[in-house]
Every structure is written in structure tokens, then in C-alpha cells.
Amino acid sequence: MPKYKIIYRLFCTPILIILINFNLHAQKSIIVQGQITVLSSNETIPFVTIVHNNTLIGYSDEDGKYRISVPNDAEIIFTKTNYNDYRVKVKNRQIIDIQMIEKSVEIDEIVITGKTNKNKISVEPTDLEVVGNYFHLKTKFRVQKSVFTSEKRFIVQPTLYNATTRKTKYFVPVVIDGSIYEINKERHHAFDTSQDRLINYKVENTLHNTDYIYQYKDSIYVDFKDIDQDYKADCFLVVNGLFESKKDYQDTVTIAKGTKNPLRFLDYSFTPLELKDSIHHPRPEMKLMSDIGVSRINFIIGKAEIDRSNQNNVIEIKSIKDKIGSILNDENATLQSIEITGYASPEGNYQSNTNLAKKRTALILKELTSFIPADEQKYITLTSQLVVEPWSKVAQLLAQDSSQLASSINDLVTKYKDRHDEIQYSIRKIKGYRPIITEQYLPQLRKVEYRLNYNKFRKLTDEEIWKHFNNNDQTLSRYEYWRLIETSPNASLKNELENIALQKYPNFALIANRKAVELLKKDSLNTVLLKPCLGERATVEVIFNQTLMLLGVRDIETADSLMSLLPPNENTDYLKAIINTLNGNYESSYPLIAARGGINEVLILLCMNRNQEALEKTQIMATDPQYNNSSKFWYVRAVCTNRVEDLPMAMMSLKRAIALDPSLEEIAKLDSDIMDVLEIIKP
């Protein structure tokens, strides 16, 4: 850290000194700031509680940084759940970084169950129904006694086959054991049933009395990017005995072709929310800086006594005391040390000059510390040193003024080397010694030099911030990046600075949300951008926009979990209704959806299998000119009419939909609600 000098020259006229009294607190308060990290990983810890004297005095911010005002000898405690408390004594330090240790926590084992919404799927033929990110299958199968006997095992394994990627996922299997088979199996495994890998899927049955009908239902999660691909559901059926190498019966049946998903046409749009309130702007972060101050004091020649006849002495002493007083009374500043160097001219006896310089430094040190409280002085380093300037220094000053006396003195210094008394005796014989050297130049060497080392918090100016950035400073704060962005000269640099700021501070909500709004307005989706901002203090705007991102990529399950954090209002309520609809909660979302009418109301009625009501809504809509050229409307009307078995109207409606938008033909090929109609009109 740079050191700053305050210089006092020793001149020779008596003057009255004015002593300044300062009303200083017995105990000084100072600003302390730093960053809190995890000892093991060096990761920052946000929202740590900070306590002094059993009183809450602050929290760390989202980057683990804190700033508090406390007495300079205080003990403060940092505490947070799952971390050991950290105690530290301030001892007049303004920067204190903290590393906390995580506690070793034992937690009970929990079981996480997937979120599913079961809906009926017809048996012959059955359907794969899409709800949120789940494909639901509901069917039943009959086991005839003619196929199954008591010494047999019957296995049913439904599968979900993606014809686009040619990948298979498995639903939960069903296992039915006859009574004799079960006895043989237990004996075979020495009564250790855990050896049977299918034991968890076995169901009770009544096959010993009659044919058996089993009601089956299950669901499989499908990633949002794969939902609109081509699917079918197959079912593998196997009957065999325990010791048979050849299966008694096996078959593969396709139980569902295509998917039933009216909500593929669900229509909605939301305006992303911007963080406009200035309360979200980052606060300035203070940096420890130092300043320079210079003063001069005159001494009576040959004495360790301040010249109190010189009016400048009064001004200079007041100036330096004011400086020290302002530091001591400023909680943003701490005085680290006072260093005093006393200088004497070479005239006279060397040892006498040394003693004189020593007395003068002691006098000034006493003068400046007389008003500093004792409890403050223990944190301030006080040092002094003595210097008797050589005659070569006098020659240097003369040379600067082009005086011919400079060469004469240098010759004598060279001749007598370090013999001080002989040099001085010879120099006194030089013509002009008294009026020039003793009266004009020697007083310039009689001085006391002060060095005040102190730290002070202040915020950087925009110019200083740009200088730090151009020097590749990696310690810039959120506020400093914010000032760079706000003062950037062009849009390209502004965008670059935003990206740099987000790399440094991924949870910089103000910047991340601004970029998220821009992306959403362009229908560009990025679910990673706002994720770091979803902490315990996430704003409504961030949560709302992240929900829109998730909704856009059909990650309905995660969107549903975020939705509960949104406050009720017209905008958020409708967003919740859309997500509830996509998640299969049709009854709860229907009132809000129905209030706005249109195709969305028809779609949710179809999801609830209220097919006749859905058809009646489309009949009313058909009289409205705005739907005449809507391919989506005619496609949905084809679904409605097909569900109520009005095949001619379904054919006419589908033909009109495809004529308006030929791409709908590809959707109809995968849509179990309409694929049979498509096969008729386009065999």
C-alpha cells in the first residue's frame, strides 16, 4: 500500500501555537468488510448472520460479501445453519475474510416419489396419453384358465417404444404365479425368495377359480425434447413353468399406436417481467484507498523548540491535527502508523546535530499523539528516525540554482572525505558563506518529515473502474460491473460486459433477468441462464421468467414446482392455470381457462373427456368468422366430431385443416384421436 508524506520544515521564528482539542469517542467504530467462504471448497456462503454483543448487525450478500460498522476492538460472530460458528476479534482491521467449516450432518433416508397424474386409456385400442412430461398407460388384460395352470407363471411386460429414436422404455411388469409354481419356486430357492428378481412385481390372483382380469396402469417420464416423436406401446406376454426351458406361451401385442394429446394445440403467451425498480441495483462496494497530505513546521535554529512566532506554524499544526482527527472520527478509516524523520543541517558538531534532530522528532511525536486516546494508540505504530544531512546535499541545492559555490563545496567534500569537522571548518572560509549558505540553504535542510499510513473506504469513480477493467482486474464487484455496463459506449461492448459479469457472478439477477427478457421476446429459450438466481431471495420477476423458460421447453414438472412461489394476480394465476392444465390438473384450471374461451376451453374439455361439451363449443365457434381460416380450429373440431362418432363431419373438418396447413398431416399420423380418420381420407 502506498505511503503518504507530510513534511514539516524547521525555520527559525517564535510564534504562538494553537492547540486543537478533539471530542473523540473513547471507543471508535470502524467499517469492516470482507468475504465469507467455505474452508474446504472456497465457495462463497450467502446470507450468513453476523452478530455482535448478542445483537444482529448484518448479513452477507449473495456473493458472501459483508460490510458492518463495529467498535475497533469488537468480537463478532458469523453463524449459518449447517456451518460451525466463527468468532473473530476486529483489532482495528478493516478487511477480514472468513472461512467457515461445514458441519457433518446426518439426515434420515427419504423416499422420493415421482409426480404422476393417472388418466384413463381405452383398452381396444388403447392410447398413450400425454400429461406434462409423462406418458400414461391404462389397460386391462384377461388370463384364461385354458392358457394358465397352477404350476405356471404369467408375466406381462408393457413397453414404450420410440419409433423415431428406436429406443424402448419399460413400464412396471406384472407377475402372476399359480399356487403349485409358488411352492416349487420357494423350494428351488431354498425358501430365499430374494433370489427371485421378479418377486416385487407379483400380484394376488384368483386363477384357481376362474379367468383373471387385471387392471393395469403406469406412467413413464419422457424428456420434453422427445415428446412430439412417434411412439407406440407394446406388451410382451409370457407363460412358463419353473423348470421348463421352452416357454409354454409367448406373444407380443401392440396395445397403443400413437399418442392422445389435445394439449399440443394449447395456445398461450406471456410478457416477460423486467426488474425495473432501482432497489435491485447493486450497492457500491467500498475499496480501501489512501490519500496524501503535506505540511511544514519551523523550528528555532539550534533548539528543539517550535518557532511560535511564525504564523505558518499555527496553520500547519492545525492542518496535521485536523487530518489525524478526521481519520480517527471516520468509521470508514483507520490510522495505521505515524512515522517521523527528523533532519538537521550539517553545520556544527555532528553529534550535537544528531541529538538535536532526535529531540525535535520526539517533540513533534508528542505534539501529534497528545490528543489521540490511549485505546486508539495501541493500534497505531509510532516510529521515528534521525538524519543529519551531509555537506554534499548543500552542494546539490546550490547546483540546482547554478551557484558557483557548489563546485567549491564538492571539492572540499572530496578532499576531506568523511572528516566532518575539517569539511565544515574549510567551508566556513568560503566567501559568501554566511549570507548565502547559512541564511538561504541550510534552513532548507532543517525539517521534520511525517508519513501517515492510513486506510479509508471509498467507492471507485467510473474512470477508476474502467482503468481497473482495462488492467484485467479480476476483483471487480457487481456494482463495478454494473457501472461498466451502464457506461459502455456501444451495444456490442455492453453485451460482452454482461456476459463477463455473468461468468464472474452467475446469480447476478439484474443482468441475467435482462438477458432472459430479451431471449423470451425472441422466443429463444435458455433454462440455465436464470437458474443460479433462484435462491432463497429470488424476485418474482426472476421466478416468473424462469417458469416461462421451463414452460417453453415443456419441463412442466420443474415449472410446476416454481409456480407455487409466485404471488396471486391476474397474470400469475393464468400462468398457473396453463401449467396445471399441462400437468393434468384439469378440474382446478378449467374455470380460468373457460373464462377466456376459445380453442383452449375446447382442449381442456377434451382432456376431461367431456367430448359433447367440447363439440358444442366448436359448433358455436364455427359461426365466428375469425375461425374460418384457422387450421388449428378445424383440426380440433375433427377430433371432437370423431370422439362422438360423427365420421363424415370429422373427415370434412380434417380435410379442411390439412388444406389450410399441410403440416398437420404429419401430426395426425401420430395422433390416436384422429389417425383412423386420416387413414380413410388418405389411405
ChimeraX attribute file (.defattr): number of C-alpha atoms within 10 A of each C-alpha:
attribute: neighborCount
match mode: 1-to-1
recipient: residues
	/A:1	9
	/A:2	10
	/A:3	11
	/A:4	16
	/A:5	19
	/A:6	17
	/A:7	20
	/A:8	25
	/A:9	20
	/A:10	27
	/A:11	22
	/A:12	21
	/A:13	16
	/A:14	17
	/A:15	16
	/A:16	13
	/A:17	18
	/A:18	12
	/A:19	12
	/A:20	12
	/A:21	12
	/A:22	14
	/A:23	8
	/A:24	13
	/A:25	11
	/A:26	11
	/A:27	15
	/A:28	19
	/A:29	22
	/A:30	25
	/A:31	22
	/A:32	23
	/A:33	22
	/A:34	15
	/A:35	19
	/A:36	25
	/A:37	19
	/A:38	16
	/A:39	13
	/A:40	10
	/A:41	9
	/A:42	11
	/A:43	13
	/A:44	19
	/A:45	21
	/A:46	20
	/A:47	19
	/A:48	21
	/A:49	17
	/A:50	23
	/A:51	17
	/A:52	16
	/A:53	10
	/A:54	9
	/A:55	10
	/A:56	12
	/A:57	15
	/A:58	17
	/A:59	20
	/A:60	22
	/A:61	16
	/A:62	19
	/A:63	20
	/A:64	20
	/A:65	22
	/A:66	23
	/A:67	21
	/A:68	16
	/A:69	15
	/A:70	20
	/A:71	18
	/A:72	23
	/A:73	18
	/A:74	16
	/A:75	15
	/A:76	21
	/A:77	18
	/A:78	22
	/A:79	18
	/A:80	17
	/A:81	10
	/A:82	11
	/A:83	17
	/A:84	14
	/A:85	16
	/A:86	15
	/A:87	16
	/A:88	12
	/A:89	13
	/A:90	18
	/A:91	13
	/A:92	24
	/A:93	18
	/A:94	24
	/A:95	15
	/A:96	15
	/A:97	14
	/A:98	19
	/A:99	18
	/A:100	21
	/A:101	15
	/A:102	15
	/A:103	11
	/A:104	9
	/A:105	7
	/A:106	6
	/A:107	6
	/A:108	5
	/A:109	6
	/A:110	6
	/A:111	6
	/A:112	6
	/A:113	6
	/A:114	10
	/A:115	12
	/A:116	19
	/A:117	15
	/A:118	17
	/A:119	20
	/A:120	16
	/A:121	19
	/A:122	15
	/A:123	14
	/A:124	10
	/A:125	12
	/A:126	22
	/A:127	27
	/A:128	28
	/A:129	24
	/A:130	27
	/A:131	25
	/A:132	27
	/A:133	23
	/A:134	25
	/A:135	25
	/A:136	24
	/A:137	28
	/A:138	19
	/A:139	19
	/A:140	14
	/A:141	12
	/A:142	10
	/A:143	15
	/A:144	13
	/A:145	14
	/A:146	7
	/A:147	12
	/A:148	23
	/A:149	20
	/A:150	15
	/A:151	17
	/A:152	21
	/A:153	22
	/A:154	22
	/A:155	19
	/A:156	21
	/A:157	16
	/A:158	25
	/A:159	21
	/A:160	21
	/A:161	18
	/A:162	17
	/A:163	12
	/A:164	11
	/A:165	11
	/A:166	9
	/A:167	10
	/A:168	15
	/A:169	13
	/A:170	15
	/A:171	19
	/A:172	14
	/A:173	18
	/A:174	18
	/A:175	19
	/A:176	24
	/A:177	24
	/A:178	20
	/A:179	16
	/A:180	14
	/A:181	19
	/A:182	17
	/A:183	13
	/A:184	16
	/A:185	20
	/A:186	14
	/A:187	11
	/A:188	14
	/A:189	12
	/A:190	10
	/A:191	12
	/A:192	11
	/A:193	14
	/A:194	10
	/A:195	13
	/A:196	11
	/A:197	8
	/A:198	13
	/A:199	11
	/A:200	11
	/A:201	12
	/A:202	15
	/A:203	11
	/A:204	10
	/A:205	17
	/A:206	11
	/A:207	19
	/A:208	13
	/A:209	8
	/A:210	11
	/A:211	15
	/A:212	16
	/A:213	14
	/A:214	15
	/A:215	9
	/A:216	15
	/A:217	17
	/A:218	18
	/A:219	25
	/A:220	19
	/A:221	17
	/A:222	15
	/A:223	12
	/A:224	17
	/A:225	11
	/A:226	13
	/A:227	19
	/A:228	14
	/A:229	14
	/A:230	19
	/A:231	25
	/A:232	19
	/A:233	24
	/A:234	19
	/A:235	19
	/A:236	15
	/A:237	16
	/A:238	17
	/A:239	21
	/A:240	20
	/A:241	22
	/A:242	14
	/A:243	11
	/A:244	9
	/A:245	8
	/A:246	9
	/A:247	11
	/A:248	15
	/A:249	12
	/A:250	13
	/A:251	10
	/A:252	13
	/A:253	11
	/A:254	14
	/A:255	20
	/A:256	25
	/A:257	21
	/A:258	23
	/A:259	27
	/A:260	23
	/A:261	23
	/A:262	21
	/A:263	18
	/A:264	13
	/A:265	14
	/A:266	16
	/A:267	11
	/A:268	9
	/A:269	7
	/A:270	14
	/A:271	12
	/A:272	21
	/A:273	17
	/A:274	17
	/A:275	18
	/A:276	11
	/A:277	7
	/A:278	7
	/A:279	8
	/A:280	11
	/A:281	15
	/A:282	17
	/A:283	12
	/A:284	15
	/A:285	18
	/A:286	17
	/A:287	14
	/A:288	17
	/A:289	15
	/A:290	17
	/A:291	13
	/A:292	13
	/A:293	14
	/A:294	16
	/A:295	20
	/A:296	21
	/A:297	25
	/A:298	27
	/A:299	25
	/A:300	17
	/A:301	17
	/A:302	16
	/A:303	14
	/A:304	19
	/A:305	18
	/A:306	24
	/A:307	24
	/A:308	20
	/A:309	16
	/A:310	19
	/A:311	15
	/A:312	17
	/A:313	28
	/A:314	18
	/A:315	15
	/A:316	18
	/A:317	22
	/A:318	17
	/A:319	17
	/A:320	21
	/A:321	20
	/A:322	15
	/A:323	13
	/A:324	20
	/A:325	19
	/A:326	13
	/A:327	17
	/A:328	23
	/A:329	17
	/A:330	15
	/A:331	20
	/A:332	19
	/A:333	25
	/A:334	27
	/A:335	20
	/A:336	16
	/A:337	16
	/A:338	20
	/A:339	18
	/A:340	25
	/A:341	21
	/A:342	27
	/A:343	26
	/A:344	29
	/A:345	25
	/A:346	24
	/A:347	23
	/A:348	13
	/A:349	11
	/A:350	17
	/A:351	10
	/A:352	14
	/A:353	22
	/A:354	20
	/A:355	14
	/A:356	22
	/A:357	27
	/A:358	20
	/A:359	17
	/A:360	26
	/A:361	25
	/A:362	18
	/A:363	14
	/A:364	22
	/A:365	18
	/A:366	11
	/A:367	13
	/A:368	14
	/A:369	15
	/A:370	11
	/A:371	17
	/A:372	18
	/A:373	15
	/A:374	13
	/A:375	13
	/A:376	18
	/A:377	14
	/A:378	11
	/A:379	17
	/A:380	18
	/A:381	12
	/A:382	15
	/A:383	14
	/A:384	16
	/A:385	15
	/A:386	20
	/A:387	18
	/A:388	21
	/A:389	19
	/A:390	17
	/A:391	21
	/A:392	17
	/A:393	18
	/A:394	21
	/A:395	22
	/A:396	16
	/A:397	16
	/A:398	20
	/A:399	14
	/A:400	9
	/A:401	9
	/A:402	11
	/A:403	14
	/A:404	11
	/A:405	19
	/A:406	20
	/A:407	15
	/A:408	13
	/A:409	23
	/A:410	17
	/A:411	14
	/A:412	17
	/A:413	22
	/A:414	11
	/A:415	12
	/A:416	14
	/A:417	11
	/A:418	11
	/A:419	10
	/A:420	17
	/A:421	15
	/A:422	14
	/A:423	22
	/A:424	19
	/A:425	12
	/A:426	13
	/A:427	19
	/A:428	14
	/A:429	10
	/A:430	13
	/A:431	10
	/A:432	11
	/A:433	14
	/A:434	12
	/A:435	10
	/A:436	14
	/A:437	19
	/A:438	15
	/A:439	11
	/A:440	12
	/A:441	17
	/A:442	20
	/A:443	19
	/A:444	17
	/A:445	21
	/A:446	27
	/A:447	25
	/A:448	27
	/A:449	21
	/A:450	25
	/A:451	19
	/A:452	24
	/A:453	21
	/A:454	24
	/A:455	20
	/A:456	20
	/A:457	20
	/A:458	15
	/A:459	15
	/A:460	18
	/A:461	11
	/A:462	14
	/A:463	10
	/A:464	12
	/A:465	20
	/A:466	19
	/A:467	12
	/A:468	16
	/A:469	16
	/A:470	9
	/A:471	9
	/A:472	10
	/A:473	11
	/A:474	9
	/A:475	10
	/A:476	16
	/A:477	20
	/A:478	22
	/A:479	18
	/A:480	25
	/A:481	22
	/A:482	22
	/A:483	17
	/A:484	21
	/A:485	20
	/A:486	12
	/A:487	12
	/A:488	16
	/A:489	10
	/A:490	9
	/A:491	10
	/A:492	9
	/A:493	13
	/A:494	16
	/A:495	14
	/A:496	12
	/A:497	18
	/A:498	20
	/A:499	16
	/A:500	13
	/A:501	23
	/A:502	17
	/A:503	11
	/A:504	16
	/A:505	19
	/A:506	19
	/A:507	22
	/A:508	21
	/A:509	26
	/A:510	18
	/A:511	22
	/A:512	22
	/A:513	25
	/A:514	17
	/A:515	18
	/A:516	26
	/A:517	21
	/A:518	13
	/A:519	15
	/A:520	20
	/A:521	12
	/A:522	9
	/A:523	11
	/A:524	12
	/A:525	18
	/A:526	17
	/A:527	17
	/A:528	12
	/A:529	19
	/A:530	24
	/A:531	16
	/A:532	14
	/A:533	23
	/A:534	16
	/A:535	12
	/A:536	9
	/A:537	9
	/A:538	15
	/A:539	17
	/A:540	17
	/A:541	18
	/A:542	25
	/A:543	24
	/A:544	23
	/A:545	22
	/A:546	30
	/A:547	26
	/A:548	24
	/A:549	25
	/A:550	21
	/A:551	23
	/A:552	18
	/A:553	15
	/A:554	19
	/A:555	21
	/A:556	24
	/A:557	21
	/A:558	13
	/A:559	24
	/A:560	19
	/A:561	10
	/A:562	17
	/A:563	21
	/A:564	11
	/A:565	13
	/A:566	17
	/A:567	12
	/A:568	11
	/A:569	9
	/A:570	9
	/A:571	12
	/A:572	16
	/A:573	16
	/A:574	18
	/A:575	22
	/A:576	22
	/A:577	20
	/A:578	23
	/A:579	25
	/A:580	22
	/A:581	25
	/A:582	26
	/A:583	21
	/A:584	21
	/A:585	19
	/A:586	19
	/A:587	12
	/A:588	13
	/A:589	21
	/A:590	19
	/A:591	13
	/A:592	16
	/A:593	21
	/A:594	15
	/A:595	9
	/A:596	11
	/A:597	13
	/A:598	16
	/A:599	23
	/A:600	21
	/A:601	21
	/A:602	27
	/A:603	26
	/A:604	26
	/A:605	23
	/A:606	22
	/A:607	23
	/A:608	16
	/A:609	14
	/A:610	15
	/A:611	21
	/A:612	15
	/A:613	15
	/A:614	25
	/A:615	23
	/A:616	15
	/A:617	19
	/A:618	24
	/A:619	12
	/A:620	9
	/A:621	18
	/A:622	15
	/A:623	10
	/A:624	10
	/A:625	9
	/A:626	10
	/A:627	16
	/A:628	13
	/A:629	13
	/A:630	14
	/A:631	21
	/A:632	19
	/A:633	23
	/A:634	24
	/A:635	25
	/A:636	26
	/A:637	28
	/A:638	28
	/A:639	31
	/A:640	31
	/A:641	23
	/A:642	23
	/A:643	20
	/A:644	12
	/A:645	11
	/A:646	13
	/A:647	17
	/A:648	12
	/A:649	16
	/A:650	25
	/A:651	22
	/A:652	16
	/A:653	23
	/A:654	28
	/A:655	22
	/A:656	20
	/A:657	24
	/A:658	18
	/A:659	13
	/A:660	15
	/A:661	15
	/A:662	13
	/A:663	11
	/A:664	16
	/A:665	19
	/A:666	11
	/A:667	17
	/A:668	22
	/A:669	19
	/A:670	20
	/A:671	23
	/A:672	22
	/A:673	21
	/A:674	25
	/A:675	19
	/A:676	17
	/A:677	23
	/A:678	17
	/A:679	11
	/A:680	10
	/A:681	11
	/A:682	9
	/A:683	7
